[in-house]
């Protein structure tokens, strides 16, 4: 990672610090330090750190949240001119992470989340990139700012309704507890169960920090969930 950063940003004006879900906490902290080190060797004016907000000091065991928060501290402590980009759950998880509708024992399609009736800040992955690009384009005026992004604040029932419309067949929302979700046993289930619990218990904080109108001001092409589904429904693995 360090070599890639040094090579890619030797003449760059900005760098986006982030990692995929599977990178884990240690990997994210290491990447943050590498980016700071790379800035010392290259002409990088601004770093955009993709992160998640701390809420009232509450600690949850969500490595891909917690490590990003620690990485934020690294940028701040070392004086790197940074814009902190608060990302959201991205709809591409329905394609790449197996979260799309699945048939239950009754043969009906359903999406399953431990969210109860709460809303989840969410967005298309490509729109996160477009916002990051807009931040770089604005330059110095964005240094020191925190920007939260979302294309929608949606409940499980609302997402199921959109799936029903897009797929032309009923899709239900199956609400489960975080403990039940964790018990599904797939890789990362514990992490994701805690992530959804955090978003559910701090629904208002998480959504307020990710304003849809402000996101659209940086990315006028911002997609709604319905529009994203219309463009990507064929890419979602059948249940």
C-alpha positions as CSV (number, residue, x, y, z in Angstrom):
1,X,0.0,0.0,0.0
2,X,2.8,2.5,0.9
3,X,4.6,1.9,-2.4
4,X,1.3,2.3,-4.3
5,X,0.6,5.6,-2.6
6,X,4.1,7.0,-3.2
7,X,4.0,6.0,-6.8
8,X,0.5,7.2,-7.5
9,X,0.8,10.5,-5.8
10,X,4.2,11.8,-6.6
11,X,2.7,14.8,-8.5
12,X,-0.8,14.5,-7.1
13,X,-2.8,17.3,-5.5
14,X,-5.0,15.1,-3.3
15,X,-5.4,11.6,-2.0
16,X,-8.4,9.6,-0.9
17,X,-7.8,7.4,2.2
18,X,-10.1,4.4,2.5
19,X,-10.2,0.7,2.4
20,X,-12.6,-2.1,1.7
21,X,-14.6,-3.7,4.5
22,X,-12.4,-6.8,4.6
23,X,-9.2,-4.8,5.3
24,X,-9.9,-4.9,9.1
25,X,-8.9,-2.4,11.8
26,X,-5.2,-2.9,11.7
27,X,-5.1,-2.6,7.9
28,X,-7.0,0.7,8.0
29,X,-4.8,2.2,10.6
30,X,-1.7,1.1,8.7
31,X,-3.1,2.6,5.4
32,X,-3.7,5.9,7.2
33,X,-0.1,6.1,8.4
34,X,1.2,5.2,4.9
35,X,-0.9,8.0,3.3
36,X,0.5,10.5,5.8
37,X,4.0,9.2,5.1
38,X,3.4,9.4,1.3
39,X,2.3,13.0,1.7
40,X,5.7,13.8,3.1
41,X,7.3,12.5,-0.1
42,X,4.8,13.9,-2.6
43,X,3.1,17.1,-3.5
44,X,-0.2,16.2,-2.0
45,X,-2.1,19.3,-0.9
46,X,-5.2,17.7,0.6
47,X,-6.2,14.2,1.9
48,X,-9.8,13.0,2.0
49,X,-10.3,10.6,4.9
50,X,-13.3,8.4,4.6
51,X,-14.7,7.8,8.0
52,X,-17.7,7.4,10.3
53,X,-18.8,9.8,13.1
54,X,-18.2,9.2,16.8
55,X,-21.5,9.5,18.7
56,X,-21.3,10.6,22.4
57,X,-18.2,8.5,23.0
58,X,-20.2,5.3,22.6
59,X,-18.0,2.3,21.8
60,X,-19.2,-0.5,19.6
61,X,-17.1,-3.4,18.4
62,X,-17.3,-2.5,14.7
63,X,-13.7,-2.7,13.4
64,X,-14.4,-1.0,10.1
65,X,-15.9,2.0,12.0
66,X,-13.6,2.1,15.0
67,X,-10.4,1.9,13.0
68,X,-11.5,4.8,10.7
69,X,-12.1,6.9,13.8
70,X,-8.6,6.2,15.0
71,X,-7.2,7.0,11.5
72,X,-9.0,10.4,11.7
73,X,-6.9,11.1,14.8
74,X,-3.7,10.3,13.0
75,X,-4.4,12.9,10.3
76,X,-5.4,15.5,12.9
77,X,-2.4,14.9,15.2
78,X,0.1,15.1,12.4
79,X,-1.4,18.2,10.9
80,X,-2.4,16.8,7.5
81,X,-4.8,19.2,5.7
82,X,-7.8,16.9,5.5
83,X,-11.4,16.8,4.7
84,X,-13.3,14.0,6.6
85,X,-15.8,12.3,4.4
86,X,-18.5,10.4,6.4
87,X,-19.7,7.6,4.1
88,X,-22.9,5.6,4.4
89,X,-24.0,2.0,3.7
90,X,-23.7,1.6,0.0
91,X,-26.3,-0.1,-2.1
92,X,-23.7,-2.0,-4.0
93,X,-23.7,-4.4,-1.0
94,X,-26.8,-5.9,-2.6
95,X,-24.6,-6.9,-5.6
96,X,-21.3,-7.7,-4.0
97,X,-22.0,-8.7,-0.5
98,X,-24.9,-11.0,-0.9
99,X,-27.5,-8.7,0.8
100,X,-30.0,-8.9,-2.0
101,X,-33.5,-10.5,-1.7
102,X,-33.5,-14.2,-0.8
103,X,-36.3,-16.7,-0.9
104,X,-37.5,-17.9,2.5
105,X,-39.1,-21.2,3.5
106,X,-42.4,-19.9,2.1
107,X,-40.8,-19.2,-1.2
108,X,-41.2,-15.4,-0.8
109,X,-38.4,-13.0,-1.4
110,X,-37.1,-10.9,1.5
111,X,-34.3,-8.7,2.5
112,X,-33.0,-9.1,6.1
113,X,-31.5,-6.5,8.4
114,X,-31.4,-5.9,12.1
115,X,-32.8,-2.4,11.8
116,X,-36.3,-2.7,13.2
117,X,-38.2,0.3,11.9
118,X,-35.2,2.6,11.9
119,X,-33.8,4.4,8.8
120,X,-30.4,3.8,7.4
121,X,-28.3,6.4,5.6
122,X,-27.3,4.9,2.3
123,X,-25.9,5.7,-1.1
124,X,-24.5,4.4,-4.4
125,X,-20.8,3.7,-4.2
126,X,-20.1,5.7,-7.3
127,X,-21.7,8.7,-5.8
128,X,-19.2,8.6,-2.9
129,X,-16.4,8.9,-5.5
130,X,-18.1,11.8,-7.2
131,X,-18.4,13.7,-3.9
132,X,-14.7,13.1,-3.1
133,X,-13.8,14.4,-6.6
134,X,-15.9,17.5,-5.9
135,X,-14.1,18.1,-2.6
136,X,-10.7,17.9,-4.4
137,X,-12.0,20.3,-7.1
138,X,-13.0,22.9,-4.4
139,X,-9.5,22.7,-2.9
140,X,-8.5,24.6,0.1
141,X,-11.9,25.8,1.1
142,X,-12.8,22.2,2.1
143,X,-9.7,21.7,4.4
144,X,-10.8,21.0,8.0
145,X,-14.4,20.3,7.1
146,X,-16.4,17.2,7.7
147,X,-18.8,16.2,4.9
148,X,-21.4,13.5,5.4
149,X,-23.0,11.8,2.3
150,X,-26.2,9.9,1.6
151,X,-28.5,9.3,-1.3
152,X,-31.3,8.3,0.9
153,X,-32.4,7.7,4.5
154,X,-34.4,4.4,4.1
155,X,-36.0,1.9,6.4
156,X,-35.9,-1.8,5.7
157,X,-39.6,-1.6,4.7
158,X,-38.9,1.2,2.3
159,X,-36.0,-0.7,0.6
160,X,-38.3,-3.7,0.3
161,X,-41.0,-1.6,-1.4
162,X,-38.4,-0.3,-3.9
163,X,-37.2,-3.8,-4.6
164,X,-40.8,-4.9,-5.2
165,X,-41.3,-2.1,-7.7
166,X,-38.0,-2.8,-9.5
167,X,-38.2,-6.6,-9.7
168,X,-41.9,-6.8,-10.4
169,X,-42.6,-9.2,-7.6
170,X,-43.2,-8.9,-3.8
171,X,-40.1,-8.4,-1.7
172,X,-40.6,-8.4,2.1
173,X,-38.5,-6.9,4.9
174,X,-37.4,-9.4,7.4
175,X,-36.5,-7.6,10.6
176,X,-34.2,-9.6,13.0
177,X,-32.3,-8.8,16.1
178,X,-28.6,-8.0,16.0
179,X,-27.9,-11.2,17.9
180,X,-29.8,-13.2,15.3
181,X,-28.0,-11.5,12.4
182,X,-24.7,-12.1,14.1
183,X,-25.7,-15.8,14.4
184,X,-26.0,-16.2,10.6
185,X,-22.3,-17.1,10.8
186,X,-21.0,-15.7,7.5
187,X,-17.6,-13.9,7.5
188,X,-18.0,-10.5,9.1
189,X,-21.5,-11.2,10.5
190,X,-20.6,-10.0,14.0
191,X,-19.1,-6.8,12.6
192,X,-22.1,-6.1,10.4
193,X,-24.6,-6.9,13.2
194,X,-22.9,-4.3,15.4
195,X,-22.8,-1.8,12.6
196,X,-26.5,-2.1,12.0
197,X,-27.1,-1.9,15.7
198,X,-25.1,1.3,15.9
199,X,-27.0,2.8,13.0
200,X,-30.3,1.8,14.5
201,X,-29.7,3.0,18.0
202,X,-28.2,6.3,16.8
203,X,-30.5,6.7,13.8
204,X,-31.0,10.5,14.2
205,X,-27.3,11.2,14.7
206,X,-26.2,9.1,11.7
207,X,-28.8,10.5,9.3
208,X,-28.4,14.1,10.5
209,X,-24.6,13.9,9.8
210,X,-25.3,12.7,6.3
211,X,-27.5,15.3,4.6
212,X,-29.0,14.4,1.3
213,X,-29.4,18.0,0.0
214,X,-25.8,18.8,0.9
215,X,-24.6,15.7,-0.8
216,X,-26.5,16.7,-4.0
217,X,-25.0,20.1,-3.9
218,X,-21.5,18.5,-4.3
219,X,-22.8,15.8,-6.7
220,X,-25.8,17.0,-8.8
221,X,-26.0,13.5,-10.4
222,X,-26.8,11.9,-7.0
223,X,-29.0,8.8,-7.4
224,X,-32.0,7.8,-5.4
225,X,-32.4,4.1,-4.4
226,X,-35.1,3.7,-7.0
227,X,-32.9,5.0,-9.8
228,X,-30.0,2.9,-8.6
229,X,-32.2,-0.2,-8.6
230,X,-33.5,0.5,-12.1
231,X,-29.9,0.7,-13.4
232,X,-28.5,-2.2,-11.4
233,X,-31.3,-4.8,-10.7
234,X,-29.9,-7.2,-13.3
235,X,-26.5,-7.2,-11.4
236,X,-28.1,-8.4,-8.1
237,X,-27.7,-12.1,-7.7
238,X,-31.0,-13.9,-7.8
239,X,-32.3,-15.3,-4.5
